[in-house]
Amino acid sequence: MVLPFWRDLVKGFAISELGSGLRADHPDFDAERDRLLHALGLASLSEEEAAARLLAVAARTAPDYVPCVPDDDHLPYELLFPSGPA
């Protein structure tokens, strides 16, 4: 809700660049997001805070909680954010 472009963070895009692109395509994004957060009783976060929390949680999953492909080799999936915050 707060960070719909989270997948692009690992590609090195700046949060401000992604946010401005999103708002150019969806000018009502902020109002819709705020209505949804209010309906769910959730506090609003800045995009920077949401990104920091996402990256911190993702970092805590490795190496103990990395899913593996159930095949003969049981290879692990690649980490979503292998190098930490962009």
MOPAC internal coordinates of N, CA, C and O (Angstrom, degrees):
PM7 1SCF
backbone

  N    0.0000 0     0.00 0     0.00 0    0    0    0
  C    1.4446 1     0.00 0     0.00 0    1    0    0
  C    1.5203 1   110.57 1     0.00 0    2    1    0
  O    1.2310 1   120.14 1   133.46 1    3    2    1
  N    1.3031 1   117.33 1   -46.54 1    3    2    1
  C    1.4583 1   119.93 1  -177.99 1    5    3    2
  C    1.5245 1   110.96 1   -85.38 1    6    5    3
  O    1.2310 1   120.47 1   149.22 1    7    6    5
  N    1.3113 1   116.70 1   -30.78 1    7    6    5
  C    1.4620 1   121.46 1  -173.07 1    9    7    6
  C    1.5322 1   110.72 1  -131.37 1   10    9    7
  O    1.2310 1   119.58 1  -112.94 1   11   10    9
  N    1.3479 1   118.42 1    67.06 1   11   10    9
  C    1.4580 1   119.85 1  -175.50 1   13   11   10
  C    1.5320 1   113.62 1   -67.15 1   14   13   11
  O    1.2310 1   120.20 1   165.58 1   15   14   13
  N    1.3187 1   117.22 1   -14.42 1   15   14   13
  C    1.4630 1   121.19 1  -178.61 1   17   15   14
  C    1.5257 1   111.71 1  -102.50 1   18   17   15
  O    1.2310 1   119.79 1  -152.23 1   19   18   17
  N    1.3296 1   118.00 1    27.77 1   19   18   17
  C    1.4675 1   122.14 1  -174.09 1   21   19   18
  C    1.5202 1   113.03 1   -57.25 1   22   21   19
  O    1.2310 1   119.57 1   147.88 1   23   22   21
  N    1.3141 1   118.43 1   -32.12 1   23   22   21
  C    1.4802 1   120.40 1  -177.98 1   25   23   22
  C    1.5246 1   112.36 1   -65.11 1   26   25   23
  O    1.2310 1   120.45 1   153.36 1   27   26   25
  N    1.3226 1   116.74 1   -26.64 1   27   26   25
  C    1.4571 1   120.08 1  -178.93 1   29   27   26
  C    1.5256 1   113.04 1   -79.32 1   30   29   27
  O    1.2310 1   119.90 1   168.19 1   31   30   29
  N    1.3203 1   117.80 1   -11.81 1   31   30   29
  C    1.4684 1   120.24 1   179.26 1   33   31   30
  C    1.5190 1   111.44 1   -61.25 1   34   33   31
  O    1.2310 1   120.34 1   139.97 1   35   34   33
  N    1.3122 1   116.96 1   -40.03 1   35   34   33
  C    1.4660 1   120.96 1  -178.37 1   37   35   34
  C    1.5286 1   111.55 1   -68.81 1   38   37   35
  O    1.2310 1   120.29 1   160.30 1   39   38   37
  N    1.3154 1   117.06 1   -19.70 1   39   38   37
  C    1.4686 1   120.98 1   179.88 1   41   39   38
  C    1.5200 1   112.14 1   -83.51 1   42   41   39
  O    1.2310 1   120.59 1   178.99 1   43   42   41
  N    1.3338 1   116.48 1    -1.01 1   43   42   41
  C    1.4543 1   120.26 1   175.72 1   45   43   42
  C    1.5152 1   115.48 1    92.08 1   46   45   43
  O    1.2310 1   119.70 1  -172.58 1   47   46   45
  N    1.3225 1   118.18 1     7.42 1   47   46   45
  C    1.4558 1   119.97 1   177.59 1   49   47   46
  C    1.5271 1   110.02 1   -73.69 1   50   49   47
  O    1.2310 1   120.50 1   -35.41 1   51   50   49
  N    1.2975 1   116.65 1   144.59 1   51   50   49
  C    1.4669 1   121.81 1   177.33 1   53   51   50
  C    1.5219 1   109.55 1   -76.33 1   54   53   51
  O    1.2310 1   120.85 1   -36.83 1   55   54   53
  N    1.3252 1   115.98 1   143.17 1   55   54   53
  C    1.4644 1   120.77 1   179.46 1   57   55   54
  C    1.5263 1   110.39 1   -57.96 1   58   57   55
  O    1.2310 1   120.16 1   137.75 1   59   58   57
  N    1.3268 1   117.29 1   -42.25 1   59   58   57
  C    1.4672 1   120.06 1  -178.81 1   61   59   58
  C    1.5254 1   111.47 1   -63.06 1   62   61   59
  O    1.2310 1   120.25 1   141.59 1   63   62   61
  N    1.3249 1   117.12 1   -38.41 1   63   62   61
  C    1.4639 1   121.72 1   178.20 1   65   63   62
  C    1.5276 1   110.82 1   -65.62 1   66   65   63
  O    1.2310 1   120.70 1   135.19 1   67   66   65
  N    1.3332 1   116.27 1   -44.81 1   67   66   65
  C    1.4650 1   120.30 1   179.88 1   69   67   66
  C    1.5231 1   110.67 1   -65.75 1   70   69   67
  O    1.2310 1   120.69 1   137.71 1   71   70   69
  N    1.3328 1   116.29 1   -42.29 1   71   70   69
  C    1.4616 1   120.23 1  -179.93 1   73   71   70
  C    1.5183 1   112.39 1   -63.85 1   74   73   71
  O    1.2310 1   120.42 1   137.82 1   75   74   73
  N    1.3246 1   116.81 1   -42.18 1   75   74   73
  C    1.4667 1   118.59 1  -179.63 1   77   75   74
  C    1.5277 1   110.90 1   -68.16 1   78   77   75
  O    1.2310 1   120.10 1   144.37 1   79   78   77
  N    1.3246 1   117.42 1   -35.63 1   79   78   77
  C    1.4616 1   120.04 1   175.95 1   81   79   78
  C    1.5204 1   111.88 1   -64.76 1   82   81   79
  O    1.2310 1   120.99 1   137.93 1   83   82   81
  N    1.3275 1   115.72 1   -42.07 1   83   82   81
  C    1.4647 1   120.69 1   178.39 1   85   83   82
  C    1.5239 1   110.74 1   -61.92 1   86   85   83
  O    1.2310 1   120.60 1   134.18 1   87   86   85
  N    1.3258 1   116.47 1   -45.82 1   87   86   85
  C    1.4649 1   120.46 1  -178.15 1   89   87   86
  C    1.5300 1   112.24 1   -68.89 1   90   89   87
  O    1.2310 1   120.35 1   150.80 1   91   90   89
  N    1.3167 1   116.93 1   -29.20 1   91   90   89
  C    1.4690 1   119.71 1   175.88 1   93   91   90
  C    1.5235 1   110.11 1   -66.35 1   94   93   91
  O    1.2310 1   120.85 1   140.55 1   95   94   93
  N    1.3205 1   115.98 1   -39.45 1   95   94   93
  C    1.4704 1   120.54 1   179.92 1   97   95   94
  C    1.5220 1   112.63 1   -80.47 1   98   97   95
  O    1.2310 1   120.33 1   150.08 1   99   98   97
  N    1.3422 1   116.98 1   -29.92 1   99   98   97
  C    1.4706 1   122.82 1  -176.48 1  101   99   98
  C    1.5298 1   109.12 1  -134.20 1  102  101   99
  O    1.2310 1   120.22 1  -100.65 1  103  102  101
  N    1.3309 1   117.18 1    79.35 1  103  102  101
  C    1.4627 1   120.16 1  -175.03 1  105  103  102
  C    1.5303 1   114.66 1   -61.72 1  106  105  103
  O    1.2310 1   120.05 1   160.79 1  107  106  105
  N    1.3193 1   117.52 1   -19.21 1  107  106  105
  C    1.4659 1   120.48 1   179.70 1  109  107  106
  C    1.5256 1   112.49 1   -94.52 1  110  109  107
  O    1.2310 1   120.02 1  -169.86 1  111  110  109
  N    1.3426 1   117.56 1    10.14 1  111  110  109
  C    1.4608 1   121.25 1  -176.14 1  113  111  110
  C    1.5233 1   112.70 1   -55.82 1  114  113  111
  O    1.2310 1   119.78 1   131.04 1  115  114  113
  N    1.3252 1   118.02 1   -48.96 1  115  114  113
  C    1.4656 1   120.39 1  -176.36 1  117  115  114
  C    1.5282 1   112.10 1   -61.29 1  118  117  115
  O    1.2310 1   120.41 1   136.25 1  119  118  117
  N    1.3250 1   116.81 1   -43.75 1  119  118  117
  C    1.4610 1   120.36 1   179.75 1  121  119  118
  C    1.5270 1   111.07 1   -65.15 1  122  121  119
  O    1.2310 1   120.33 1   136.88 1  123  122  121
  N    1.3218 1   116.97 1   -43.12 1  123  122  121
  C    1.4698 1   120.71 1   178.69 1  125  123  122
  C    1.5314 1   110.87 1   -64.58 1  126  125  123
  O    1.2310 1   120.34 1   136.23 1  127  126  125
  N    1.3252 1   116.96 1   -43.77 1  127  126  125
  C    1.4625 1   121.07 1   178.73 1  129  127  126
  C    1.5271 1   110.38 1   -60.69 1  130  129  127
  O    1.2310 1   120.49 1   134.49 1  131  130  129
  N    1.3341 1   116.68 1   -45.51 1  131  130  129
  C    1.4583 1   120.44 1  -179.14 1  133  131  130
  C    1.5250 1   111.76 1   -63.40 1  134  133  131
  O    1.2310 1   120.30 1   140.18 1  135  134  133
  N    1.3334 1   117.04 1   -39.82 1  135  134  133
  C    1.4688 1   120.22 1   177.46 1  137  135  134
  C    1.5244 1   110.88 1   -63.71 1  138  137  135
  O    1.2310 1   120.47 1   137.28 1  139  138  137
  N    1.3199 1   116.70 1   -42.72 1  139  138  137
  C    1.4655 1   120.89 1  -179.84 1  141  139  138
  C    1.5271 1   110.92 1   -65.83 1  142  141  139
  O    1.2310 1   120.08 1   134.44 1  143  142  141
  N    1.3214 1   117.46 1   -45.56 1  143  142  141
  C    1.4665 1   120.11 1   178.39 1  145  143  142
  C    1.5278 1   110.92 1   -60.75 1  146  145  143
  O    1.2310 1   120.61 1   138.15 1  147  146  145
  N    1.3309 1   116.45 1   -41.85 1  147  146  145
  C    1.4648 1   119.90 1   178.76 1  149  147  146
  C    1.5319 1   111.06 1   -63.83 1  150  149  147
  O    1.2310 1   120.37 1   136.38 1  151  150  149
  N    1.3310 1   116.90 1   -43.62 1  151  150  149
  C    1.4693 1   120.80 1  -179.96 1  153  151  150
  C    1.5199 1   111.44 1   -62.61 1  154  153  151
  O    1.2310 1   120.27 1   147.78 1  155  154  153
  N    1.3292 1   117.09 1   -32.22 1  155  154  153
  C    1.4646 1   121.16 1   179.59 1  157  155  154
  C    1.5232 1   112.91 1   -89.56 1  158  157  155
  O    1.2310 1   120.49 1   176.31 1  159  158  157
  N    1.3185 1   116.66 1    -3.69 1  159  158  157
  C    1.4573 1   120.33 1  -179.94 1  161  159  158
  C    1.5252 1   113.04 1    70.77 1  162  161  159
  O    1.2310 1   120.29 1  -150.48 1  163  162  161
  N    1.3231 1   117.04 1    29.52 1  163  162  161
  C    1.4570 1   121.38 1  -178.70 1  165  163  162
  C    1.5191 1   110.52 1  -104.48 1  166  165  163
  O    1.2310 1   120.99 1   -34.98 1  167  166  165
  N    1.3160 1   115.71 1   145.02 1  167  166  165
  C    1.4590 1   120.77 1   176.95 1  169  167  166
  C    1.5224 1   109.68 1   -76.82 1  170  169  167
  O    1.2310 1   120.89 1   -32.25 1  171  170  169
  N    1.3041 1   115.91 1   147.75 1  171  170  169
  C    1.4548 1   121.06 1   177.50 1  173  171  170
  C    1.5251 1   110.05 1   -77.60 1  174  173  171
  O    1.2310 1   120.87 1   -35.77 1  175  174  173
  N    1.3074 1   115.94 1   144.23 1  175  174  173
  C    1.4639 1   123.00 1   176.21 1  177  175  174
  C    1.5173 1   108.56 1  -122.20 1  178  177  175
  O    1.2310 1   120.80 1   -26.83 1  179  178  177
  N    1.3130 1   116.08 1   153.17 1  179  178  177
  C    1.4638 1   118.41 1   170.62 1  181  179  178
  C    1.5225 1   107.88 1   -72.06 1  182  181  179
  O    1.2310 1   120.76 1   -21.15 1  183  182  181
  N    1.3029 1   116.16 1   158.85 1  183  182  181
  C    1.4639 1   119.84 1   177.52 1  185  183  182
  C    1.5263 1   110.86 1   -61.85 1  186  185  183
  O    1.2310 1   120.42 1   144.05 1  187  186  185
  N    1.3226 1   116.81 1   -35.95 1  187  186  185
  C    1.4630 1   120.96 1   178.90 1  189  187  186
  C    1.5274 1   111.46 1   -64.84 1  190  189  187
  O    1.2310 1   120.47 1   137.98 1  191  190  189
  N    1.3342 1   116.72 1   -42.02 1  191  190  189
  C    1.4667 1   120.81 1   178.62 1  193  191  190
  C    1.5240 1   110.85 1   -67.19 1  194  193  191
  O    1.2310 1   120.48 1   138.82 1  195  194  193
  N    1.3277 1   116.69 1   -41.18 1  195  194  193
  C    1.4695 1   120.07 1   178.37 1  197  195  194
  C    1.5271 1   110.28 1   -62.79 1  198  197  195
  O    1.2310 1   120.17 1   138.44 1  199  198  197
  N    1.3279 1   117.27 1   -41.56 1  199  198  197
  C    1.4649 1   120.96 1   178.98 1  201  199  198
  C    1.5177 1   110.69 1   -65.11 1  202  201  199
  O    1.2310 1   120.01 1   137.26 1  203  202  201
  N    1.3290 1   117.59 1   -42.74 1  203  202  201
  C    1.4682 1   121.02 1   179.33 1  205  203  202
  C    1.5232 1   110.59 1   -61.86 1  206  205  203
  O    1.2310 1   120.21 1   136.79 1  207  206  205
  N    1.3215 1   117.20 1   -43.21 1  207  206  205
  C    1.4701 1   120.33 1   178.94 1  209  207  206
  C    1.5254 1   111.57 1   -65.25 1  210  209  207
  O    1.2310 1   120.50 1   136.88 1  211  210  209
  N    1.3306 1   116.65 1   -43.12 1  211  210  209
  C    1.4629 1   120.59 1   179.11 1  213  211  210
  C    1.5240 1   111.06 1   -60.54 1  214  213  211
  O    1.2310 1   120.65 1   132.64 1  215  214  213
  N    1.3230 1   116.37 1   -47.36 1  215  214  213
  C    1.4581 1   120.13 1  -178.59 1  217  215  214
  C    1.5223 1   111.71 1   -66.04 1  218  217  215
  O    1.2310 1   120.02 1   143.77 1  219  218  217
  N    1.3361 1   117.57 1   -36.23 1  219  218  217
  C    1.4682 1   120.81 1   178.18 1  221  219  218
  C    1.5286 1   110.83 1   -65.79 1  222  221  219
  O    1.2310 1   120.39 1   137.02 1  223  222  221
  N    1.3153 1   116.86 1   -42.98 1  223  222  221
  C    1.4666 1   120.69 1   179.42 1  225  223  222
  C    1.5257 1   110.18 1   -66.85 1  226  225  223
  O    1.2310 1   120.20 1   136.98 1  227  226  225
  N    1.3238 1   117.22 1   -43.02 1  227  226  225
  C    1.4666 1   120.56 1   179.58 1  229  227  226
  C    1.5236 1   110.88 1   -62.74 1  230  229  227
  O    1.2310 1   120.12 1   142.31 1  231  230  229
  N    1.3134 1   117.37 1   -37.69 1  231  230  229
  C    1.4668 1   120.83 1  -179.73 1  233  231  230
  C    1.5222 1   111.59 1   -66.47 1  234  233  231
  O    1.2310 1   120.10 1   149.79 1  235  234  233
  N    1.3251 1   117.41 1   -30.21 1  235  234  233
  C    1.4706 1   120.56 1  -179.01 1  237  235  234
  C    1.5251 1   112.89 1   -75.08 1  238  237  235
  O    1.2310 1   119.71 1   167.46 1  239  238  237
  N    1.3137 1   118.16 1   -12.54 1  239  238  237
  C    1.4703 1   119.59 1  -178.18 1  241  239  238
  C    1.5216 1   112.52 1   -79.51 1  242  241  239
  O    1.2310 1   120.30 1   152.75 1  243  242  241
  N    1.3090 1   117.02 1   -27.25 1  243  242  241
  C    1.4704 1   120.17 1  -176.24 1  245  243  242
  C    1.5241 1   110.03 1   -95.55 1  246  245  243
  O    1.2310 1   118.84 1   -35.89 1  247  246  245
  N    1.2820 1   119.81 1   144.11 1  247  246  245
  C    1.4543 1   127.42 1    -0.04 1  249  247  246
  C    1.5236 1   113.20 1   -94.48 1  250  249  247
  O    1.2310 1   119.31 1   178.01 1  251  250  249
  N    1.3183 1   118.92 1    -1.99 1  251  250  249
  C    1.4603 1   121.00 1  -171.75 1  253  251  250
  C    1.5239 1   114.84 1   -75.40 1  254  253  251
  O    1.2310 1   119.68 1   153.35 1  255  254  253
  N    1.3100 1   118.22 1   -26.65 1  255  254  253
  C    1.4593 1   120.77 1  -174.64 1  257  255  254
  C    1.5157 1   111.95 1  -125.84 1  258  257  255
  O    1.2310 1   120.38 1  -125.90 1  259  258  257
  N    1.3060 1   116.87 1    54.10 1  259  258  257
  C    1.4549 1   122.18 1   176.72 1  261  259  258
  C    1.5221 1   107.02 1  -104.50 1  262  261  259
  O    1.2310 1   119.81 1   -61.41 1  263  262  261
  N    1.3488 1   117.96 1   118.59 1  263  262  261
  C    1.4674 1   119.91 1  -178.57 1  265  263  262
  C    1.5218 1   111.60 1   -61.15 1  266  265  263
  O    1.2310 1   120.90 1   -30.74 1  267  266  265
  N    1.3089 1   115.88 1   149.26 1  267  266  265
  C    1.4578 1   122.16 1   178.29 1  269  267  266
  C    1.5156 1   109.51 1  -117.67 1  270  269  267
  O    1.2310 1   120.95 1   -30.56 1  271  270  269
  N    1.3089 1   115.79 1   149.44 1  271  270  269
  C    1.4580 1   121.96 1   176.97 1  273  271  270
  C    1.5268 1   107.62 1   -75.88 1  274  273  271
  O    1.2310 1   119.52 1   -52.24 1  275  274  273
  N    1.3335 1   118.52 1   127.76 1  275  274  273
  C    1.4690 1   120.01 1  -178.75 1  277  275  274
  C    1.5337 1   112.15 1   -78.44 1  278  277  275
  O    1.2310 1   121.10 1  -110.15 1  279  278  277
  N    1.3104 1   115.51 1    69.85 1  279  278  277
  C    1.4606 1   119.73 1   175.39 1  281  279  278
  C    1.5330 1   108.35 1  -125.15 1  282  281  279
  O    1.2310 1   120.41 1    12.54 1  283  282  281
  N    1.2863 1   116.83 1  -167.46 1  283  282  281
  C    1.4645 1   120.07 1  -177.18 1  285  283  282
  C    1.5236 1   113.03 1   -63.78 1  286  285  283
  O    1.2310 1   120.70 1   148.43 1  287  286  285
  N    1.3236 1   116.27 1   -31.57 1  287  286  285
  C    1.4613 1   119.49 1  -176.62 1  289  287  286
  C    1.5296 1   113.39 1   -92.57 1  290  289  287
  O    1.2310 1   119.79 1   162.69 1  291  290  289
  N    1.3235 1   118.00 1   -17.31 1  291  290  289
  C    1.4697 1   123.48 1  -177.37 1  293  291  290
  C    1.5236 1   111.26 1    49.39 1  294  293  291
  O    1.2310 1   121.10 1  -127.75 1  295  294  293
  N    1.3117 1   115.50 1    52.25 1  295  294  293
  C    1.4564 1   120.74 1  -178.86 1  297  295  294
  C    1.5251 1   110.54 1   -76.31 1  298  297  295
  O    1.2310 1   120.20 1   -38.43 1  299  298  297
  N    1.3274 1   117.23 1   141.57 1  299  298  297
  C    1.4736 1   119.34 1   179.09 1  301  299  298
  C    1.5248 1   111.33 1   -76.31 1  302  301  299
  O    1.2310 1   121.41 1   -26.70 1  303  302  301
  N    1.3256 1   114.90 1   153.30 1  303  302  301
  C    1.4536 1   120.31 1   171.65 1  305  303  302
  C    1.5227 1   108.04 1   -67.70 1  306  305  303
  O    1.2310 1   120.70 1   -22.14 1  307  306  305
  N    1.3232 1   116.28 1   157.86 1  307  306  305
  C    1.4527 1   119.44 1   173.22 1  309  307  306
  C    1.5227 1   108.02 1   -73.83 1  310  309  307
  O    1.2310 1   120.39 1   -32.05 1  311  310  309
  N    1.3182 1   116.86 1   147.95 1  311  310  309
  C    1.4581 1   121.12 1   177.67 1  313  311  310
  C    1.5285 1   109.50 1   -69.80 1  314  313  311
  O    1.2310 1   120.36 1   -36.25 1  315  314  313
  N    1.3400 1   116.92 1   143.75 1  315  314  313
  C    1.4455 1   120.66 1   178.37 1  317  315  314
  C    1.5211 1   111.64 1   -64.94 1  318  317  315
  O    1.2310 1   120.50 1   140.49 1  319  318  317
  N    1.3283 1   116.65 1   -39.51 1  319  318  317
  C    1.4532 1   122.55 1  -177.70 1  321  319  318
  C    1.5321 1   108.26 1  -127.24 1  322  321  319
  O    1.2310 1   119.71 1  -104.31 1  323  322  321
  N    1.3339 1   118.16 1    75.69 1  323  322  321
  C    1.4508 1   120.94 1  -172.75 1  325  323  322
  C    1.5215 1   115.69 1   -65.45 1  326  325  323
  O    1.2310 1   119.95 1   152.40 1  327  326  325
  N    1.3241 1   117.70 1   -27.60 1  327  326  325
  C    1.4589 1   118.67 1  -174.76 1  329  327  326
  C    1.5105 1   113.48 1  -110.92 1  330  329  327
  O    1.2310 1   119.43 1  -167.04 1  331  330  329
  N    1.3051 1   118.69 1    12.96 1  331  330  329
  C    1.4586 1   120.73 1  -178.55 1  333  331  330
  C    1.5071 1   111.25 1    84.57 1  334  333  331
  O    1.2310 1   120.39 1    14.45 1  335  334  333
  N    1.3254 1   116.87 1  -165.55 1  335  334  333
  C    1.4656 1   121.30 1  -176.59 1  337  335  334
  C    1.5234 1   112.04 1   -59.20 1  338  337  335
  O    1.2310 1   121.72 1   -36.29 1  339  338  337
  N    1.3214 1   114.32 1   143.71 1  339  338  337
  C    1.4775 1   119.62 1   178.79 1  341  339  338
  C    1.5085 1   110.95 1   -79.47 1  342  341  339
  O    1.2310 1   120.10 1   180.00 1  343  342  341

